[in-house]
Amino acid sequence: MSNSKQLAGLLLLTTALTLPGAAFAQGTTGSGGANAGAIAQEDPNADQELADQEGTPAEDYDETEAQLEISIPGGDIVVTGRRSRDVTRSSSQVISVLTNEQIARTGEGDIAGALGRVTGLSVQSNGFVFVRGLGDRYSLALLNGLPLPSPEPLSRVVPLDIFPTNIVASSLVQKTYSANFPGEFGGGVINLTTRAIPEESFLTISAGISGDSETTGRQSYTVYGSDYDWFGFDDGTRDVPDALQAFFDSGERLSGVDRATQRAIQKDLIEPNLVTLQRIKNTAPNWSGSITGGTAFDIGDDARLGVIATMAISNRWRNRLIQKDFAPDADLALQRTTQAFTTDNRVLVNGLLGFGLEVGDHKFRWTNVYIRDSIKQSVLGIGQDFETGNESAEQDTNWFERQLIDTQFVGELDFGDLDVDLRAGYAQTSRESPYEYSFDYFYNPNDPIQATDENGNVIKVYRNTLDGQRSDARVAFSDLTEDLYYGGLDVSYRLNDWITATVGYAYTDTQRFSSRREFRFISSAFPRGFSYLNPLYLLGDAVIDFGEDPANTDPYQIVLQELTEDTPAFDASLRINAGYGQVSLAPITGVTVDLGVRYETAKQTVSAAQVFNTPNTFDASTSLNNDYFLPAATITYDFDNGLQVRASASKTIARPQFRELIFQPYQDPETTRLYNGNPLLRDSELINAEARAEYYWGRNRASLAGFYKTIDRPIEAYSTLADGRVRQSFANAPKATLYGAEFDLQYNYDLFDLGGWFETKRAIFIANYTYTQSDIKVSPGDETFIFGTSNTDATLFFRDGVPLTGQSDHLANLQVGFEDTDHLQQFTVLMSYASKRVVSRGFNNLPDIIEKPGFQLDIVAREEVNFLNMPVELKFEMRNLTGTDHQEYQDNGTTRIEINSYDIGTSVSASASIKF
């Protein structure tokens, strides 16, 4: 067998696992459904043909440059031949691929940031990636082709900023649907591929330091927490206290326990190390470190075993002075305004351990990923209440820990024309947020007790009377655990040189348990003298006991109320059974046709968990049991002169996320906004169409595309105002349409003609632009269903013609730089722009909440130097050189108020990586 045919067989085997159940015909143009790396007929003269096209002799190509490697469950794709130099060209679907080198060129520390450079993708500040302006519910995230559960109750998908780039070998984004993907494919799929099994042994150690102009060297606030906070773990300080745990275990309601038990729980709830706010005069720089190694060795004559492992940690500080205004009416007359100084200390720990075994033509892979993301947050806010004339002070301290454990096994079996793909995986995610403290104080300028400094100036002294109105004291414990079991089987058979048929089955079972227990301290006769105490002493043991001490001549009582007694915990599940059939055809030279249909059944339930001995009568349950036929078709025509065109059409769905269904409040640590689900949400259905023209010359390419979607019952976020806070929930809008266009250009130019220093240099120019328009359709008489209200008038929640949430009209990215072709030396200027987008709908004629991402300018430089005869990679980055701020606001045309706005500042970082 010729070398080219061997590579074709290897490609067919490995691409079957790029995305589940794909196999490709070895016909004239090849196809593969949704898969990267669909390959043309392997012509032995293909390399020379490409060389002739590019004007460069085939023998001058470096072998590593001629191979595009995409790591997926079961092995690597090595694409060769005339059409397969660029996987975006050889695939029969519309895809974008960020290779390890391209990710490195962006300099981003996490994969969400790197994906923000891809055409049509935008990233929210909390790491959620939007495809073509559609919200994160329309973006399907996979790891090595297998699904992931989310450790974040505010998202169905994993926030991608928890995936450091050091464990990701490549990222594939597919925007057209094919039947071998799950039906929840609204905007696109993002498939992250972990690091590959190495061909040779290596060990790399990296370390970095960074800071930003808003935080590093400046004053911050934090709590001590525990001894292990510095690397993202708790030493037991935040465990549920004994008295509270005994109460939880009893199954009793708090309103029914005796006073002795009440007092014991109250005393346990104030932990000094978690509630005492401390000032950091000079905040330390951020730091990070990682170690990655791997090896491979032969076993006998026909087997090879490889292993790769990586561990990394980063510790980052961030200050934000957040402006939060509150207006209850459409005229946006301020009722309350707050400036909240927020310090986040985020620690990200990750590890990967992978094993690979090749036995003849069969390949097996076992991949294990661990990620832990912890945020210690401290908030100190000063506000003004314009209705009462009082000023307010708030202190919030929180600890959010998210954890992902994922293990995956894939077996690729090659029996000539028959390929069998076996997949299985288990993942568990968890999110714990113990001791979420919130203390609200007030200052009345008419208070008879005033303090003055040495110059006689009045010092504002704030009070907390525990009345639950002007002042408040709360603590909450949140816990979430989600388990995902996944299995699949795909069989592909090459009927002849131009037809490949694939059938597959997939099963997923997702189970989530979510609890939130929130408590309020309240007193109707709290002594004035005690109300001036700080949070540590305000609810100290002595204050709690003294109120009921017989010796106290002015008795009072502090009562603990459970605010979540109606909705303390929920069970949620989603079970999906899916089967599909797909055929890839190459009937004539230059034409590739992918046809497929997926049948998918799903049962999604949310129900109150049994927490108390006497069950709740409050019913906030959901039961969705639907099945769908989801067809997909893509036609590609290659003109054989560098130009090819594609057309595709499909039907897909978008299910409501668990967090959108569960009627339970959660606080987003990024925005400090409260969220609450709507159990009455229903599935969305989408019709998708796209046409695209692509032109390839040499190592360069340009593309122009148009796309169109209709969405039946799109799920939109809307905001209401209550208790002086913005609260966000969700509702089905009647209909929506989305259309737009994309342009992408990647151009490389060798500078060797300039001679001298430029002889080995190459200029790089990468630009993309996406224009998107969307419209929500709502008419008088249209209905939407909101839990807890009988009003179903959709016009109260949606206005006709407004855009979908998360959609920017304009997205643009530009990368300009140069690199050395002989060794690692790169300098890149990165520019990005996103126009304003709706974050949340305003309820009952209130203006929408708008985010304005704006323009950002970054610089990244990378250089490899020799140190003690070992290669050392140095990297220097400067981010947000324009000083663009984060802006979320409401604007009615005459008045603008800030909802969540703050300065971001400019950041600088430097790192070094040594490879042994």
Backbone hydrogen bonds, N-H to C=O, Kabsch-Sander energy under -0.5 kcal/mol:
donor,donor_aa,acceptor,acceptor_aa,energy
6,Q,2,S,-2.2
7,L,3,N,-2.4
8,A,4,S,-1.9
9,G,5,K,-2.4
10,L,6,Q,-2.5
11,L,7,L,-2.7
12,L,8,A,-2.4
13,L,9,G,-2.1
14,T,10,L,-2.7
15,T,11,L,-2.9
16,A,12,L,-0.8
17,L,14,T,-1.7
18,T,15,T,-0.9
19,L,15,T,-0.8
21,G,16,A,-0.6
22,A,16,A,-1.5
22,A,19,L,-0.9
35,N,32,G,-2.0
37,G,87,V,-0.6
38,A,35,N,-0.8
41,Q,28,T,-1.5
43,D,41,Q,-1.4
46,A,43,D,-2.5
49,E,45,N,-2.3
50,L,46,A,-2.4
51,A,47,D,-2.3
52,D,48,Q,-2.7
53,Q,49,E,-2.2
54,E,50,L,-2.3
55,G,51,A,-1.2
56,T,51,A,-2.2
60,D,57,P,-1.4
61,Y,58,A,-1.5
66,A,62,D,-1.5
67,Q,64,T,-0.8
68,L,66,A,-0.5
68,L,79,V,-0.6
69,E,67,Q,-0.6
70,I,68,L,-0.6
70,I,77,I,-0.7
71,S,69,E,-0.5
72,I,75,G,-2.2
75,G,72,I,-2.4
77,I,70,I,-1.0
78,V,76,D,-0.6
79,V,68,L,-0.9
79,V,77,I,-0.6
87,V,85,R,-0.6
89,R,86,D,-1.3
90,S,86,D,-2.1
91,S,87,V,-1.9
95,I,93,Q,-0.8
96,S,173,V,-2.4
98,L,171,S,-3.0
99,T,97,V,-0.7
103,I,99,T,-2.8
104,A,100,N,-2.2
105,R,101,E,-2.1
106,T,102,Q,-1.3
107,G,103,I,-0.8
107,G,104,A,-0.8
108,E,103,I,-0.6
111,I,160,L,-0.5
111,I,163,F,-2.6
112,A,160,L,-0.8
114,A,110,D,-1.4
115,L,111,I,-2.5
116,G,112,A,-1.3
117,R,114,A,-1.7
118,V,115,L,-2.2
121,L,118,V,-2.1
122,S,130,F,-2.3
124,Q,128,F,-2.7
127,G,124,Q,-2.0
130,F,122,S,-3.7
131,V,134,L,-0.6
132,R,120,G,-3.7
132,R,130,F,-0.6
134,L,131,V,-1.8
138,Y,135,G,-2.1
139,S,136,D,-1.4
140,L,138,Y,-0.6
140,L,188,G,-2.4
141,A,139,S,-0.6
142,L,190,I,-2.9
143,L,146,L,-3.2
144,N,142,L,-0.5
144,N,192,L,-3.6
146,L,143,L,-1.6
148,L,141,A,-0.8
155,S,152,E,-1.8
160,L,127,G,-1.6
162,I,159,P,-1.6
163,F,160,L,-1.3
165,T,109,G,-1.5
167,I,164,P,-1.4
168,V,165,T,-0.8
169,A,167,I,-0.6
169,A,193,T,-3.0
170,S,193,T,-1.3
171,S,98,L,-2.2
172,L,191,N,-2.5
173,V,96,S,-3.2
174,Q,172,L,-0.5
174,Q,189,V,-2.2
175,K,94,V,-2.5
176,T,94,V,-0.8
181,F,178,S,-2.0
185,F,183,G,-2.3
185,F,653,I,-0.6
187,G,138,Y,-3.2
188,G,138,Y,-1.4
189,V,174,Q,-2.3
190,I,140,L,-3.4
191,N,172,L,-3.1
191,N,189,V,-0.5
192,L,142,L,-2.8
192,L,190,I,-0.7
193,T,170,S,-2.6
194,T,192,L,-0.5
195,R,167,I,-1.2
202,F,294,G,-2.2
204,T,292,T,-3.5
205,I,914,I,-2.7
206,S,290,S,-2.7
207,A,912,A,-2.4
208,G,288,S,-2.3
209,I,910,A,-2.9
210,S,286,N,-1.9
211,G,908,V,-2.2
213,S,906,T,-2.3
215,T,212,D,-1.1
216,T,212,D,-1.4
217,G,283,T,-2.8
218,R,215,T,-2.5
220,S,280,I,-2.3
222,T,278,Q,-2.3
225,G,273,N,-2.7
226,S,224,Y,-0.5
229,D,226,S,-1.3
231,F,228,Y,-1.6
232,G,229,D,-2.1
233,F,228,Y,-1.6
239,D,236,G,-1.5
245,Q,241,P,-2.8
246,A,242,D,-2.5
247,F,243,A,-1.7
248,F,244,L,-2.6
249,D,245,Q,-2.6
250,S,246,A,-1.4
251,G,247,F,-0.9
251,G,248,F,-0.8
252,E,247,F,-0.6
256,G,253,R,-1.9
257,V,254,L,-1.1
262,Q,258,D,-2.1
263,R,259,R,-2.8
264,A,260,A,-2.1
265,I,261,T,-2.3
266,Q,262,Q,-2.5
267,K,263,R,-2.5
268,D,264,A,-1.5
269,L,265,I,-1.2
269,L,266,Q,-0.6
270,I,266,Q,-0.5
270,I,267,K,-0.7
271,E,269,L,-0.8
274,L,271,E,-2.0
275,V,271,E,-1.1
275,V,272,P,-0.6
276,T,272,P,-1.7
277,L,275,V,-0.8
278,Q,222,T,-3.7
280,I,220,S,-3.1
281,K,279,R,-0.6
283,T,218,R,-2.2
286,N,210,S,-2.8
287,W,315,N,-2.0
288,S,208,G,-1.9
289,G,313,I,-2.5
290,S,206,S,-2.2
291,I,311,M,-2.7
292,T,204,T,-2.8
293,G,309,A,-2.8
294,G,202,F,-2.1
295,T,307,V,-2.3
297,F,305,L,-2.7
299,I,303,A,-3.0
302,D,299,I,-0.5
303,A,299,I,-0.8
304,R,358,E,-2.0
305,L,297,F,-2.8
306,G,356,G,-2.7
307,V,295,T,-2.7
308,I,354,G,-2.0
309,A,293,G,-2.9
310,T,352,L,-2.2
311,M,291,I,-2.4
312,A,350,N,-2.3
313,I,289,G,-2.6
314,S,348,L,-1.7
315,N,287,W,-2.9
316,R,346,R,-2.9
318,R,344,D,-1.9
320,R,342,T,-2.3
322,I,320,R,-0.9
322,I,340,A,-2.8
323,Q,901,S,-2.9
324,K,322,I,-0.6
324,K,338,T,-3.1
325,D,898,E,-3.5
326,F,336,R,-2.6
332,L,329,D,-2.0
334,L,332,L,-0.5
335,Q,326,F,-3.1
336,R,326,F,-1.7
337,T,384,Q,-1.8
338,T,324,K,-2.2
339,Q,382,I,-2.5
340,A,322,I,-2.8
340,A,338,T,-0.6
341,F,339,Q,-0.7
341,F,380,L,-2.7
342,T,320,R,-3.5
342,T,340,A,-0.7
343,T,378,S,-2.6
344,D,318,R,-2.6
345,N,376,K,-2.4
346,R,316,R,-2.6
346,R,344,D,-0.6
347,V,374,S,-2.7
348,L,314,S,-2.2
349,V,347,V,-0.5
349,V,372,R,-2.9
350,N,312,A,-2.2
351,G,370,Y,-2.8
352,L,310,T,-2.2
353,L,368,N,-2.5
354,G,308,I,-2.9
355,F,366,W,-2.9
356,G,306,G,-2.4
357,L,364,F,-2.7
358,E,304,R,-2.4
359,V,357,L,-0.5
359,V,362,H,-2.7
360,G,302,D,-2.3
360,G,358,E,-0.5
362,H,359,V,-2.3
363,K,412,E,-2.4
364,F,357,L,-2.7
365,R,410,V,-2.5
366,W,355,F,-2.7
367,T,408,Q,-2.2
368,N,353,L,-1.9
369,V,406,D,-2.8
370,Y,351,G,-2.8
371,I,404,L,-2.4
372,R,349,V,-3.2
373,D,402,R,-3.2
374,S,347,V,-2.8
374,S,372,R,-0.5
375,I,400,F,-2.8
376,K,345,N,-2.4
377,Q,375,I,-0.6
377,Q,398,N,-2.4
378,S,343,T,-2.2
379,V,396,D,-3.2
380,L,341,F,-2.3
381,G,394,E,-2.6
382,I,339,Q,-2.1
383,G,392,S,-2.9
384,Q,337,T,-2.5
385,D,390,N,-3.0
386,F,335,Q,-2.2
386,F,384,Q,-0.7
387,E,335,Q,-0.8
389,G,385,D,-1.8
391,E,443,Y,-2.6
392,S,383,G,-2.4
393,A,441,Y,-2.0
394,E,381,G,-2.3
395,Q,439,F,-2.5
396,D,379,V,-2.1
397,T,437,Y,-1.3
398,N,377,Q,-2.8
400,F,375,I,-2.7
401,E,399,W,-0.5
401,E,432,E,-2.6
402,R,373,D,-3.0
403,Q,430,S,-2.5
404,L,371,I,-3.0
405,I,428,Q,-2.6
406,D,369,V,-2.5
407,T,426,Y,-2.7
408,Q,367,T,-2.7
409,F,424,A,-2.9
410,V,365,R,-2.4
411,G,422,L,-2.5
412,E,363,K,-3.7
413,L,411,G,-0.6
413,L,420,V,-2.8
414,D,412,E,-0.5
415,F,413,L,-0.6
415,F,418,L,-3.1
417,D,415,F,-0.6
418,L,415,F,-1.1
419,D,417,D,-0.5
419,D,492,S,-2.6
420,V,413,L,-2.5
421,D,490,D,-2.9
422,L,411,G,-2.7
422,L,420,V,-0.5
423,R,488,G,-2.3
424,A,409,F,-2.2
425,G,486,Y,-2.5
426,Y,407,T,-2.4
427,A,484,L,-2.2
428,Q,405,I,-2.7
429,T,482,E,-2.5
430,S,403,Q,-2.2
431,R,480,L,-2.4
432,E,401,E,-2.4
433,S,478,S,-2.6
436,E,476,A,-2.9
437,Y,397,T,-2.2
437,Y,435,Y,-1.3
438,S,474,R,-2.1
439,F,395,Q,-2.3
440,D,472,D,-2.5
441,Y,393,A,-3.6
441,Y,439,F,-0.5
442,F,463,R,-2.6
443,Y,391,E,-3.4
447,D,444,N,-2.3
450,Q,448,P,-0.7
451,A,459,I,-0.9
453,D,457,N,-2.2
456,G,453,D,-1.9
459,I,451,A,-3.8
460,K,458,V,-0.6
462,Y,460,K,-0.6
463,R,442,F,-3.1
464,N,531,S,-2.2
468,G,471,S,-1.4
472,D,440,D,-1.8
474,R,438,S,-2.7
475,V,519,F,-2.2
476,A,436,E,-1.0
477,F,517,R,-2.2
478,S,433,S,-1.8
479,D,515,S,-2.6
480,L,431,R,-2.0
481,T,513,F,-2.4
482,E,429,T,-2.9
483,D,511,Q,-2.7
484,L,427,A,-2.8
485,Y,509,D,-2.2
486,Y,425,G,-2.5
487,G,507,Y,-2.1
488,G,423,R,-2.2
489,L,505,Y,-2.3
490,D,421,D,-2.2
491,V,503,V,-2.8
492,S,419,D,-2.6
493,Y,501,A,-2.5
494,R,417,D,-1.9
495,L,493,Y,-0.9
495,L,499,I,-1.4
496,N,499,I,-1.4
499,I,496,N,-0.7
500,T,584,S,-2.0
501,A,493,Y,-2.3
502,T,582,Q,-3.1
503,V,491,V,-2.2
504,G,580,Y,-2.0
505,Y,489,L,-2.5
506,A,578,A,-2.5
507,Y,487,G,-2.7
508,T,576,I,-2.0
509,D,485,Y,-2.2
510,T,574,L,-2.5
511,Q,483,D,-2.6
512,R,572,A,-3.3
513,F,481,T,-2.8
514,S,570,F,-2.6
515,S,479,D,-3.1
516,R,568,P,-2.7
517,R,477,F,-2.5
518,E,516,R,-0.6
519,F,475,V,-3.2
520,R,561,Q,-2.6
521,F,473,A,-2.5
522,I,559,V,-2.4
523,S,466,L,-2.5
531,S,527,P,-1.2
532,Y,529,G,-0.8
533,L,530,F,-2.0
537,Y,534,N,-0.8
538,L,534,N,-2.7
539,L,535,P,-1.0
540,G,537,Y,-1.5
544,I,540,G,-2.3
545,D,541,D,-2.5
546,F,542,A,-2.5
547,G,543,V,-1.1
548,E,545,D,-1.4
549,D,546,F,-1.1
552,N,549,D,-2.2
553,T,551,A,-0.6
556,Y,547,G,-1.8
559,V,522,I,-3.3
559,V,557,Q,-0.6
561,Q,520,R,-2.7
561,Q,559,V,-0.6
563,L,518,E,-2.3
563,L,561,Q,-0.7
564,T,518,E,-0.9
565,E,562,E,-0.9
570,F,514,S,-2.8
571,D,607,S,-3.0
572,A,512,R,-2.8
573,S,605,T,-2.3
574,L,510,T,-2.2
575,R,603,K,-2.1
576,I,508,T,-2.5
577,N,601,T,-2.2
578,A,506,A,-2.3
579,G,599,Y,-2.3
580,Y,504,G,-2.2
581,G,597,V,-1.9
582,Q,502,T,-2.8
583,V,595,L,-2.9
584,S,500,T,-2.8
585,L,583,V,-0.5
585,L,593,V,-3.1
586,A,498,W,-1.9
591,V,588,I,-2.1
592,T,636,T,-2.7
593,V,585,L,-2.8
594,D,634,T,-2.9
595,L,583,V,-2.4
595,L,593,V,-0.5
596,G,632,A,-2.1
597,V,581,G,-2.1
598,R,630,L,-1.8
599,Y,579,G,-3.1
600,E,598,R,-0.5
600,E,628,Y,-2.5
601,T,577,N,-2.8
602,A,626,N,-2.6
603,K,575,R,-2.1
604,Q,624,L,-3.2
605,T,573,S,-2.3
606,V,622,T,-2.3
607,S,571,D,-2.7
609,A,569,A,-2.1
611,V,609,A,-0.9
613,N,251,G,-2.9
619,D,617,T,-0.5
620,A,618,F,-0.7
622,T,606,V,-2.8
624,L,604,Q,-3.3
626,N,602,A,-1.9
628,Y,600,E,-2.4
630,L,598,R,-3.3
630,L,628,Y,-0.5
632,A,596,G,-2.4
633,A,649,A,-2.3
634,T,594,D,-2.2
635,I,647,A,-2.8
636,T,592,T,-2.9
637,Y,645,V,-2.8
638,D,590,G,-3.0
639,F,637,Y,-0.6
639,F,643,L,-2.9
644,Q,694,E,-2.6
645,V,637,Y,-2.3
646,R,692,R,-2.9
647,A,635,I,-1.9
648,S,690,E,-2.5
649,A,633,A,-2.2
650,S,688,N,-2.1
651,K,631,P,-1.8
652,T,686,L,-2.3
653,I,183,G,-2.3
654,A,684,S,-2.2
660,E,657,Q,-0.7
661,L,657,Q,-0.9
661,L,658,F,-1.1
662,I,658,F,-2.6
664,Q,662,I,-2.2
666,Y,675,Y,-1.9
668,D,673,R,-2.5
672,T,668,D,-2.8
674,L,726,V,-1.3
675,Y,666,Y,-2.9
676,N,728,Q,-2.2
677,G,662,I,-1.7
678,N,660,E,-3.8
681,L,678,N,-1.4
684,S,654,A,-2.9
685,E,712,D,-1.7
686,L,652,T,-3.1
687,I,710,T,-2.0
688,N,650,S,-2.9
689,A,708,Y,-2.1
690,E,648,S,-2.2
691,A,706,G,-2.3
692,R,646,R,-2.4
693,A,704,L,-2.8
694,E,644,Q,-3.2
695,Y,702,A,-3.2
696,Y,642,G,-2.7
697,W,700,N,-1.9
700,N,697,W,-2.5
701,R,746,Q,-2.2
702,A,695,Y,-2.4
703,S,744,D,-2.4
704,L,693,A,-2.5
705,A,742,E,-2.4
706,G,691,A,-2.6
707,F,740,G,-2.3
708,Y,689,A,-2.4
709,K,738,L,-3.2
710,T,687,I,-1.8
711,I,736,A,-3.2
712,D,685,E,-3.0
713,R,711,I,-0.6
713,R,734,P,-2.1
716,E,714,P,-0.5
716,E,731,A,-2.9
718,Y,729,S,-2.3
719,S,841,R,-3.2
720,T,727,R,-3.0
722,A,720,T,-0.5
722,A,725,R,-2.4
725,R,722,A,-2.0
727,R,720,T,-3.0
727,R,725,R,-0.5
728,Q,674,L,-2.8
729,S,718,Y,-2.9
731,A,716,E,-2.2
733,A,714,P,-3.2
733,A,731,A,-0.6
735,K,777,K,-1.2
736,A,711,I,-1.8
737,T,775,D,-2.1
738,L,709,K,-2.6
739,Y,773,Q,-2.8
740,G,707,F,-2.0
741,A,771,Y,-2.2
742,E,705,A,-2.2
743,F,769,Y,-2.7
744,D,703,S,-2.2
745,L,767,A,-3.0
746,Q,701,R,-2.9
747,Y,765,F,-3.2
749,Y,763,A,-2.4
751,L,761,K,-2.8
754,L,751,L,-2.0
755,G,752,F,-1.5
758,F,755,G,-1.7
759,E,756,G,-1.8
760,T,757,W,-0.6
761,K,758,F,-1.9
762,R,819,E,-2.4
763,A,749,Y,-3.2
764,I,817,G,-3.1
765,F,747,Y,-2.8
766,I,815,Q,-2.7
767,A,745,L,-2.8
768,N,813,N,-2.3
769,Y,743,F,-2.6
770,T,811,L,-2.8
771,Y,741,A,-3.0
772,T,809,D,-2.0
773,Q,739,Y,-3.1
775,D,737,T,-2.4
776,I,802,V,-2.3
777,K,735,K,-2.8
778,V,776,I,-0.6
782,D,779,S,-2.4
784,T,792,T,-1.9
786,I,784,T,-0.6
789,T,786,I,-1.5
792,T,790,S,-0.6
794,A,782,D,-2.2
794,A,792,T,-0.6
796,L,793,D,-1.6
797,F,794,A,-1.3
798,F,794,A,-2.0
801,G,776,I,-3.2
802,V,799,R,-1.6
806,G,838,V,-3.1
807,Q,804,L,-1.5
808,S,806,G,-0.6
809,D,836,K,-0.6
811,L,770,T,-2.0
812,A,833,Y,-2.7
813,N,768,N,-2.4
814,L,831,M,-2.7
815,Q,766,I,-3.2
816,V,829,V,-2.4
817,G,764,I,-2.1
818,F,827,F,-2.0
819,E,762,R,-2.2
820,D,825,Q,-2.1
821,T,760,T,-3.4
825,Q,823,H,-0.8
826,Q,862,R,-3.1
827,F,818,F,-2.2
828,T,860,V,-3.0
829,V,816,V,-3.2
830,L,828,T,-0.5
830,L,858,D,-2.6
831,M,814,L,-3.1
832,S,856,Q,-2.2
833,Y,812,A,-2.6
834,A,854,G,-1.6
835,S,810,H,-2.4
837,R,851,E,-2.7
839,V,849,I,-3.2
840,S,849,I,-1.3
841,R,717,A,-3.0
843,F,719,S,-1.5
844,N,796,L,-3.5
846,L,843,F,-1.3
849,I,840,S,-2.8
850,I,848,D,-0.6
850,I,889,Y,-3.4
851,E,837,R,-3.4
852,K,887,Q,-2.2
854,G,834,A,-1.9
856,Q,832,S,-2.6
858,D,830,L,-3.1
859,I,878,M,-2.6
860,V,828,T,-2.6
861,A,876,F,-2.7
862,R,826,Q,-2.5
863,E,874,L,-2.4
864,E,824,L,-2.5
865,V,863,E,-0.5
865,V,872,V,-2.9
867,F,865,V,-0.5
867,F,870,M,-2.9
870,M,867,F,-1.1
872,V,865,V,-2.9
873,E,913,S,-3.5
874,L,863,E,-3.5
874,L,872,V,-0.6
875,K,911,S,-2.5
876,F,861,A,-2.6
877,E,909,S,-2.7
878,M,859,I,-2.4
879,R,907,S,-2.7
881,L,857,L,-2.9
883,G,880,N,-1.8
886,H,902,Y,-2.4
887,Q,885,D,-0.5
889,Y,850,I,-2.4
890,Q,897,I,-2.3
891,D,848,D,-0.5
892,N,895,T,-2.1
897,I,890,Q,-2.4
899,I,888,E,-2.7
900,N,888,E,-1.8
901,S,323,Q,-1.5
902,Y,886,H,-2.1
907,S,879,R,-1.6
908,V,211,G,-2.7
909,S,877,E,-2.2
910,A,209,I,-2.8
911,S,875,K,-2.3
912,A,207,A,-2.9
913,S,873,E,-2.3
914,I,205,I,-3.1
915,K,871,P,-2.1
916,F,203,L,-3.9
916,F,914,I,-0.5
